[in-house]
Amino acid sequence: MEDELQQMKNLGKTSAQWLHAAGIHNEADLRRLGAIHAYRAVKTRGFRTSKVLLYAIEGALLDQHWCDLPLEVKASLNKQLTGLDKEAARPHAIDVEKIV
């Protein structure tokens, strides 16, 4: 049985296994989540990833080799990822009325 994810550009056996472990099993799952959230899903599972995986996923979604992604696209992905990471690290507001 062929792995649908491995049929996408940039995604090999290891990246497909990581995506499967994160609950992403096919192209539709990957498109629904997008590159940023798929990358974060893999990273939160404890896999030692690099930004290359982020670029590879984006390239797979665009059917483009990750090396050919414009610098502006890579910068935008990094900015979005940093924003989400900062949001996740920020303490959430506490509803004081529920405490009292």
C-alpha positions in Angstrom: 0.0 0.0 0.0 1.4 3.4 -1.0 1.5 6.2 1.5 -0.4 9.2 0.1 1.8 11.6 2.0 5.0 10.1 0.5 3.6 10.8 -2.9 3.7 14.5 -2.2 6.8 16.5 -3.1 9.4 16.8 -0.3 7.8 14.3 2.0 9.7 11.1 2.5 9.4 8.1 4.8 10.4 9.8 8.0 8.4 13.0 7.6 5.4 10.9 6.6 5.8 8.7 9.7 6.0 11.8 11.9 2.9 13.3 10.3 1.0 10.0 10.8 2.1 10.0 14.4 0.6 13.5 14.7 -2.7 12.3 13.3 -2.2 13.6 9.7 -2.8 10.7 7.4 -3.4 12.1 3.9 -3.2 15.2 1.8 -6.6 16.3 2.8 -5.6 16.3 6.5 -2.4 18.2 5.7 -4.3 20.8 3.6 -6.9 21.2 6.3 -4.2 22.0 9.0 -1.8 23.8 6.8 2.0 23.8 7.1 2.3 25.7 10.4 -0.2 23.7 12.4 1.0 20.4 10.9 4.6 21.3 11.8 3.6 22.2 15.3 1.7 18.9 15.6 4.8 17.0 14.7 7.0 19.0 17.0 4.7 18.7 20.0 5.0 14.9 19.6 8.6 15.3 20.6 10.2 14.7 17.2 13.4 16.5 16.7 12.5 18.6 13.7 14.0 21.6 12.0 12.6 24.4 9.9 13.3 22.3 6.8 10.3 20.2 7.7 8.1 23.3 7.9 9.4 24.4 4.5 9.0 20.9 3.1 5.4 20.7 4.2 4.6 24.1 2.7 6.4 23.1 -0.5 4.4 19.8 -0.6 1.2 21.8 -0.3 2.3 24.0 -3.2 3.8 21.1 -5.2 7.2 22.9 -5.1 10.6 21.8 -3.9 11.2 23.4 -0.5 14.5 25.0 -1.7 12.6 26.9 -4.3 10.3 28.6 -1.9 10.8 32.3 -2.1 12.6 33.9 0.9 9.4 35.9 1.6 7.4 32.7 2.0 10.0 31.2 4.4 10.1 34.5 6.4 6.3 34.6 6.6 6.2 31.0 7.8 8.8 31.7 10.5 6.9 34.9 11.6 3.6 32.9 11.8 5.3 30.1 13.8 6.9 32.6 16.2 3.6 34.3 16.7 1.8 31.0 17.6 4.7 30.0 19.9 4.5 33.3 21.7 0.7 33.0 22.0 1.1 29.5 23.4 3.7 30.6 26.0 1.7 33.6 27.2 -0.3 33.0 30.4 -4.0 32.9 29.8 -6.2 35.4 31.4 -8.0 34.1 34.5 -11.7 34.8 35.0 -11.6 36.2 38.5 -15.4 35.9 39.0 -15.1 32.1 38.7 -12.5 32.1 41.5 -14.4 34.2 44.0 
